[in-house]
Amino acid sequence: MSDESAGVAYRIEDLAHHSGATVRTIRAYQDRGLLPRPERRGRANVYADAHLARLRQIADLLDRGYTLASIKELLEAWDTGRGLGGILGLVAEVDGPWTDEEAVRISRAELDERFGGSPDDAAVVDAVELGVLEPVPGDADSFLVPSPQELAVAVELSAAGVPLSAISGHLRELRGQVEHIASRFLEFTTEHVFARYLGEHKPTDADAAEAASLVRRLRPLAQQTVDAELARAMRLFANRHLRQHLGAGQPPELKDETRSVEIPEDTMRAVEGLVGAGQVAAFVAAAAEREVQARTLDRLTSNHRQLGDVDEMP
């Protein structure tokens, strides 16, 4: 009789074999209320296909990163008729790939060749720690590259003369900033879009399906926004940086400066009486400017008279 046929009865050992769980784990799930108790037939405990399906659901949710406590809540929702299909669809949408990139495998020899041919164990350790490279179990000479684009950027920077240690340090700094952006974007969309699905009552199957659709629609928006803003910022700062370097050998532009001068207290009171306390500085500056202009006019007039006297001499 196949496992799919109705009325299949399993001993706990058979259930463990078909589900991939251990006998001890199955009993622990029963104690936690995650798995219904078996049917008692004579002196034996008998499990059914429903128990096998439940164990596979639990394993799937664990693989997606859910805790046993949250899995219990989801399964209770299923058991009370609120449905689990929509929830699982939402989980699948969120856990799905957020990029079109596909991981590739690279050998250590190929890796060294791409970075100039000289092995650098410290750089490899850094790359593994950062997740740029992932060790392949059972193959010490190969790595998995989750993001070929990220590795390609590192190769180009290295070829341009940037030390690998500097590239790793920059990636660490950049990653922290990008994670902050991602966190803020999720907070923003949660507040304005997904809040209605996160109230006191758990979402229905239809609510979860609608939320999954929204995740699918909004998923590319964060990257599109960051791409546009990064392009704007790069243009702004690149132009500014270039102007600074091109002007490095030129004399600095003269800038308006201010200087403090001491004015007698009686004079200050008189000026305040004329124009008010808030206009004293402007009045003093205007008066000084007028005096400078008057002296300039006097000098020009005096020079003209002296030249006239010289012309009249015999």
Buried (B, 14 or more C-beta within 10 A) or exposed (E): EEEEEEEBBBBBEBBBEBBEBEEEBBBBBBEEEBBBEBEEEEEEBBBBBEBBEBBBBBBBBEEEEBEBEEBBEBBBBBEEEBBBEBBBBBBEBBEEEEEEEEEEEBEBEEBBEBBEEEEBEEBBEBBEEBEBBBEBEEEEEBBBBBBEEBBEBBBEBBEEEEEBEEBBEEBEEEEEEEEEEBEEBEEEBEEEBBEEBEEEEBBBBEBBBBBBEBBEEEBEEBEEEBEEEEEEEEEEEEEEEEEEEEEEEEEEEEEEEEEEEEEEEEEEEEBBEEBEEEEBEEBBEEEEEEEEEEEEEEEEEEEEEEEEEEEEEE
